[in-house]
Amino acid sequence: MPATDYLSATALAKKTAAALDSLEQGETGKLIILKNNAPKAVLLSFEAYEALEEELEDLRLAALAFARLKTFKPEEAISHEEMLEKFGK
């Protein structure tokens, strides 16, 4: 990981606007914020955060679908036509 992806908390306090601009313009994908030379937080652009959240939700839904497939019993399932009759169009 390039050194430019790390930023001390002190430097962030002094260069907040520049750090945010760098993230917004895509010059930096993420900034790892250090305090006492230890990683304490990650700063992302809002677009990167939204993409991460969306991917996480997709993975959760996929995991749920796979879990349901393991317990699926075809003999207890109803057809699409039966579903439409029962719940309407």
N, C-alpha and C positions, 0 to 999 in steps of 0.2 A: 504494500500500500504506500503510495507516495507520501512524502512528508507534508505536502500541502493539504492533505486530508485531516491533519491534526492541528488543533488550535488550543492554546491555553485559555483558561477562563479569563485571565487578565487581558490577554490580547483580544478576546471576544468582547469584553466590556469596552475596550478602546476602539475596536473596529467593527462594531455591530452592523452598521449600514453596509460596509464593504463586504462583510461575510454574507449577509442576506442577498446582496446583489450578485455575488459569485454563485450562490445556490440558484437564484432565480434565473440567471442567464445560462445555467448549465455548465459553467466553467468548473464547478466542483459538484460531484454527485452527493457527497455527504461530508460533514465536518464532525470529527470526533473531538469532543471538548475534554481537555485534560485539566485536572486540578491536582497539584502536587505530583505532576508527572504520571498520574494514573487516569485512565479513561473514566469519565463520569457521566457523559451524555453523548447523544448523537443528534446532530442538527441536519434536517432534510428540507428540501423545498416542499411546498405544499403539494405540488404535482407528484413528486416522488412518494410522499406520504400517502396520498390517495391511491396511487398505483399499488403500493405495498399493501394497503388495507384491502383493496379489491382482490389482489392475488391471494391474500390470506383467507378472505371469505370464500373464494372459489375453491381453495384447498379444503376448507371446512365442509363445504357442500359435497365435494367429491368424496371425502372420507365418510360422510353420512350416507351417501348413496352406496358406497361399497359395503358399509356395515349392514345396510338394509338388504342388499343383494344376498348376503350370507344367510339371512333368515327368511328370504322370499320363498313362499310356497305357491307354485303355479296353480295347484288345485283349489286354493282359496281365493285366487284373484278373479276379478270380474272384467269383462271385456269393455272396450271403449264405448261400444254401443249401449251396453247395460248401464254404464256410468252416465251417459247422456240421458237415457230414459229416467234414471233415478233423480238426477240433479238438474235436468233441463239444459237447453242449449244457450 
